[in-house]
Every structure is written in structure tokens, then in C-alpha cells.
Amino acid sequence: MMASLIYSLCALLSLGIAVLLWAHYLRTRSRLLYWSALCFTGLTANNVMLVLDKLVLVGHDLALARQWTALASLALLLYGLVYEDE
């Protein structure tokens, strides 16, 4: 019971951060905000997959998909930090 609450709160928190980042990006058009928003959108998908993996689809294993999603999300942020210039 406690794990489902924590997983759900993590997904909601990452969704909230992604929404705030996208909203601020749309106002300022800062490239760093763009890459951060993409990263947190992917991390939100990762957290939703965690909730599905642990609570809904108990018989299925989504660990590999979650790992690739997290890696892709962080790679987007790393690309934005290293290769983008304003």
C-alpha cells in the first residue's frame, strides 16, 4: 500500500515538474528549458511505467523498457547541456 502511494506521488511530481518546465519554456523560449522539459517528460513516462509495472501489470516485466526510457531522457538533457548554446 505504501509503495503504491510513493510510486504514484513520484509520477505526479515528475508530471508537475514537466508541465511547469513546458509552460516556462513556452513563455521564454530558452533552449535549456526545452531540453529539461523533454527530459522530465521522459522521466514522467518512466515513472508511469514503474506504476504500471509494479501495480497494474504484475505479471509483466517492464524493467528494460524503464531503463531505456530513463537513459534516453537523461541523454536528452545531457545533449542539451553540452551541445546547445544560447
Residue frames relative to the residue before (quaternion, step in Angstrom):
aa qw qx qy qz dx dy dz
M 1.0000 0.0000 0.0000 0.0000 0.00 0.00 0.00
M 0.6876 0.4704 -0.2864 0.4732 3.58 0.87 -0.92
A 0.6296 0.5391 -0.3378 0.4459 3.59 1.02 -0.75
S 0.6504 0.5115 -0.3274 0.4562 3.60 0.93 -0.80
L 0.6327 0.5223 -0.3294 0.4673 3.57 1.05 -0.71
I 0.6747 0.4899 -0.2937 0.4675 3.58 0.91 -0.90
Y 0.6415 0.5148 -0.3267 0.4655 3.61 0.93 -0.84
S 0.6760 0.4957 -0.2905 0.4613 3.57 0.93 -0.91
L 0.6569 0.5047 -0.3139 0.4639 3.59 0.96 -0.80
C 0.6231 0.5284 -0.3382 0.4670 3.59 1.04 -0.70
A 0.6540 0.5014 -0.3097 0.4743 3.58 0.98 -0.83
L 0.6732 0.4880 -0.3007 0.4671 3.60 0.93 -0.84
L 0.6431 0.5211 -0.3245 0.4578 3.58 1.01 -0.77
S 0.6778 0.4693 -0.3030 0.4780 3.59 0.88 -0.85
L 0.6100 0.5283 -0.3490 0.4764 3.60 1.10 -0.61
G 0.6530 0.5150 -0.3123 0.4593 3.58 0.94 -0.84
I 0.6484 0.5020 -0.3154 0.4776 3.58 0.97 -0.82
A 0.6491 0.5166 -0.3208 0.4570 3.59 0.93 -0.86
V 0.6498 0.5111 -0.3171 0.4647 3.59 0.94 -0.84
L 0.6684 0.4914 -0.3051 0.4676 3.59 0.91 -0.85
L 0.6486 0.5119 -0.3214 0.4626 3.58 0.98 -0.79
W 0.6602 0.4944 -0.3138 0.4704 3.60 0.93 -0.85
A 0.6477 0.5198 -0.3279 0.4504 3.59 0.95 -0.81
H 0.6846 0.4637 -0.2926 0.4803 3.58 0.90 -0.85
Y 0.6092 0.5425 -0.3538 0.4575 3.59 1.06 -0.66
L 0.6668 0.5115 -0.3086 0.4455 3.60 0.92 -0.86
R 0.6592 0.4897 -0.3090 0.4797 3.59 1.18 -0.51
T 0.8159 0.3050 -0.1280 0.4742 3.59 0.87 -0.95
R 0.2480 -0.7957 0.5038 0.2268 3.60 1.20 -0.55
S 0.2868 0.7484 -0.5357 0.2657 3.57 1.02 0.79
R 0.4714 -0.7031 0.4568 0.2736 3.58 -0.79 1.02
L 0.6202 0.5406 -0.3533 0.4452 3.60 1.02 -0.67
L 0.6369 0.5097 -0.3235 0.4796 3.57 1.04 -0.72
Y 0.6049 0.5612 -0.3488 0.4444 3.57 1.07 -0.69
W 0.7127 0.4408 -0.2646 0.4772 3.58 0.79 -1.00
S 0.6256 0.5227 -0.3358 0.4719 3.59 1.08 -0.65
A 0.6517 0.5080 -0.3154 0.4667 3.58 0.99 -0.80
L 0.6290 0.5171 -0.3344 0.4745 3.59 1.03 -0.75
C 0.6395 0.5315 -0.3213 0.4531 3.56 0.97 -0.88
F 0.7247 0.4337 -0.2629 0.4664 3.59 0.79 -0.96
T 0.5605 0.5550 -0.3977 0.4686 3.59 1.17 -0.35
G 0.6644 0.4863 -0.2919 0.4868 3.57 1.00 -0.83
L 0.6532 0.5025 -0.3158 0.4701 3.58 1.01 -0.77
T 0.5959 0.5389 -0.3575 0.4761 3.57 1.15 -0.57
A 0.6389 0.5079 -0.3194 0.4815 3.58 0.98 -0.84
N 0.6286 0.5358 -0.3262 0.4597 3.57 1.03 -0.80
N 0.6867 0.4720 -0.2866 0.4727 3.60 0.91 -0.86
V 0.6204 0.5168 -0.3470 0.4771 3.60 1.06 -0.65
M 0.6434 0.5026 -0.3249 0.4774 3.58 1.01 -0.76
L 0.6061 0.5436 -0.3553 0.4593 3.60 1.09 -0.62
V 0.6451 0.5030 -0.3165 0.4803 3.58 0.95 -0.85
L 0.6618 0.4970 -0.3084 0.4689 3.58 0.94 -0.87
D 0.6611 0.5323 -0.2984 0.4365 3.55 0.96 -0.93
K 0.7758 0.3832 -0.1895 0.4641 3.56 0.81 -1.00
L 0.8061 0.3229 -0.1481 0.4732 3.59 0.99 -0.74
V 0.7703 0.3608 -0.1942 0.4887 3.60 0.92 -0.82
L 0.7938 0.2198 -0.0948 0.5591 3.58 0.70 -1.11
V 0.0712 -0.8605 0.5037 0.0293 3.55 0.62 1.16
G 0.7036 0.4827 -0.2762 0.4422 3.61 0.97 -0.72
H 0.6788 0.4691 -0.2822 0.4894 3.57 1.24 -0.34
D 0.2803 -0.7515 0.5727 0.1696 3.55 -1.19 0.52
L 0.0840 -0.8186 0.5682 -0.0019 3.56 -0.49 1.24
A 0.3008 0.8000 -0.4842 0.1873 3.59 1.23 0.28
L 0.6760 0.4912 -0.3088 0.4543 3.59 0.87 -0.87
A 0.6438 0.5081 -0.3208 0.4738 3.59 0.99 -0.79
R 0.6449 0.5113 -0.3225 0.4677 3.59 1.01 -0.78
Q 0.6448 0.5196 -0.3300 0.4532 3.59 0.96 -0.78
W 0.6770 0.4841 -0.2973 0.4679 3.59 0.93 -0.86
T 0.6247 0.5309 -0.3335 0.4656 3.57 1.07 -0.69
A 0.6643 0.4882 -0.3029 0.4783 3.58 0.93 -0.86
L 0.6472 0.5170 -0.3211 0.4591 3.58 0.97 -0.81
A 0.6646 0.4958 -0.3044 0.4688 3.58 0.91 -0.87
S 0.6416 0.5295 -0.3239 0.4506 3.60 0.98 -0.80
L 0.7053 0.4466 -0.2681 0.4809 3.55 0.85 -0.93
A 0.5999 0.5480 -0.3592 0.4591 3.59 1.13 -0.58
L 0.6187 0.5338 -0.3407 0.4651 3.60 1.06 -0.71
L 0.6704 0.4829 -0.3020 0.4756 3.57 0.92 -0.87
L 0.6458 0.5155 -0.3208 0.4630 3.58 0.95 -0.82
Y 0.6275 0.5235 -0.3317 0.4714 3.59 0.98 -0.79
G 0.6748 0.4998 -0.2947 0.4562 3.56 0.91 -0.92
L 0.6684 0.4990 -0.3023 0.4614 3.58 1.02 -0.72
V 0.7526 0.4184 -0.2152 0.4607 3.57 0.92 -0.90
Y 0.8254 0.3152 -0.1292 0.4503 3.58 0.68 -1.07
E 0.6355 0.5063 -0.3501 0.4662 3.60 1.15 -0.29
D 0.0406 -0.7704 0.6348 0.0420 3.52 -1.08 0.73
E 0.3200 -0.7564 0.5428 0.1757 3.53 -1.06 0.76
